[in-house]
Amino acid sequence: MASKQKVTFRKITEDTRIDAAEAAWSRARLISRLRHQQRDAQNHRSARQLSKLKANAVRLALSLAPEQISVTIDNDYQIGLLSVRWPGHGKLHLPASTQLT
């Protein structure tokens, strides 16, 4: 009779870490789209608040999957902005002054 291995909290968190990072990344993408709509509607206060929420969601995703997400200064599309890239999930841009750590 095989003995059951005890499931630890560490094992549970490790198993769900990437799923949580993907959820945070999806939230950041949705917030980014909403921020662009608010900016286009010239609702700058809402756009600024959404920008903070987007940075927080990206920060969370980066803390959960730092080995998969890369942060660089963009030099090809949005020159001068932070380009946060997650292969297979896309990329997001944040102001260069954003603190992600």
C-alpha positions in Angstrom: 0.0 0.0 0.0 1.5 3.3 -1.1 1.5 6.1 1.5 0.1 9.5 0.6 2.5 12.3 0.5 1.4 15.2 2.6 0.5 18.3 0.7 2.2 21.4 2.2 1.4 25.0 1.9 4.7 25.6 0.0 3.7 23.0 -2.6 0.2 24.6 -3.0 1.7 28.0 -3.5 4.3 26.8 -5.9 1.7 24.9 -8.0 -0.6 28.0 -8.2 2.1 30.7 -8.7 2.0 30.8 -12.5 -1.8 30.8 -12.6 -1.8 33.7 -10.2 0.8 35.6 -12.3 -1.3 35.0 -15.5 -4.4 36.3 -13.7 -2.5 39.5 -12.6 -1.2 39.9 -16.2 -4.7 39.6 -17.6 -5.9 42.1 -15.1 -3.1 44.5 -16.2 -4.0 44.1 -19.9 -7.7 44.8 -19.2 -6.8 47.9 -17.1 -4.5 49.1 -19.8 -7.3 49.0 -22.4 -9.6 50.8 -19.9 -6.9 53.4 -19.3 -6.6 54.1 -23.1 -10.4 54.5 -23.4 -10.4 57.0 -20.5 -7.5 58.9 -22.0 -9.2 59.1 -25.3 -12.3 60.4 -23.6 -10.1 63.0 -21.9 -11.0 61.7 -18.5 -7.5 62.2 -17.1 -8.2 61.6 -13.5 -9.6 58.1 -14.2 -6.7 57.4 -16.6 -4.2 58.3 -13.9 -5.9 56.0 -11.3 -6.0 53.2 -13.9 -2.3 53.7 -14.6 -1.6 53.1 -10.9 -3.7 49.9 -10.9 -2.0 48.7 -14.0 1.5 49.2 -12.4 0.3 47.3 -9.3 -1.0 44.4 -11.4 2.3 44.2 -13.4 4.3 44.4 -10.2 2.3 41.5 -8.8 2.8 39.4 -11.9 6.5 40.2 -11.9 6.8 39.1 -8.3 5.1 35.8 -9.0 7.0 34.9 -12.2 10.2 36.9 -12.3 12.0 34.2 -14.3 9.5 34.5 -17.2 8.8 38.3 -17.3 11.5 40.7 -18.6 11.6 44.4 -18.1 13.6 46.7 -20.4 13.6 50.2 -21.8 11.7 50.0 -25.1 13.7 51.1 -28.1 11.6 50.0 -31.0 7.9 50.9 -30.4 7.2 53.1 -27.4 10.7 54.6 -27.1 11.7 55.6 -23.6 9.0 53.6 -21.8 9.4 50.5 -19.7 8.6 47.5 -21.8 7.4 44.6 -19.7 7.3 41.4 -21.8 6.0 38.0 -21.1 6.6 35.6 -24.0 3.3 34.1 -25.1 1.3 36.7 -23.1 2.3 39.9 -24.9 3.9 43.1 -23.6 2.8 46.2 -21.7 4.3 49.6 -21.4 4.7 51.8 -18.3 6.3 55.2 -17.7 10.1 54.9 -17.3 9.8 56.3 -13.7 7.7 53.4 -12.6 9.3 51.4 -9.7 8.6 47.7 -10.2 10.7 46.3 -7.4 
